[in-house]
Amino acid sequence: MTDPYWNHNVHYHPVVLAAVPDGCRTALDVGCGDGLLARKPAQKAESVTGMDRSPEMIRLAREQTPENVTFQEGDYLDDTLPEGRYDFVSAVAVVHHAPFEDAVRAWYDCWPPAAD
């Protein structure tokens, strides 16, 4: 997929996509902005959710959306992430905007529990 623009975040998209596990059912892109990255794992995952706290970014993201991608307005630090729901979580452009421990805890809590 050719990117419509390039910036330092887009540079890491291939690394993120390579990390999507085979058989991924659900993926989450936190801080999805206009949805450029969130649309890419849709090629490997059954469904992808993009989340951003900006209503304008969510509006833009919804303009070019494959059927298996949804976008949700919200802030992951406000406990709006469902627990145990996502097989893969990406957050390319958002980690440095929050206390690191709070960010990691929020994302960890939305992954499925480890198999015994």
Secondary structure, DSSP 4 states (H G I P E B T S, - for coil): ---SS--TTGGGHHHHHHHSPTT--EEEEET-TTSHHHHSGGGTSSEEEEEES-HHHHHHHGGG--TTEEEEE--GGGT-SPTT--SEEE-TTTGGGS-HHHHHHHHHHTSPPPP-
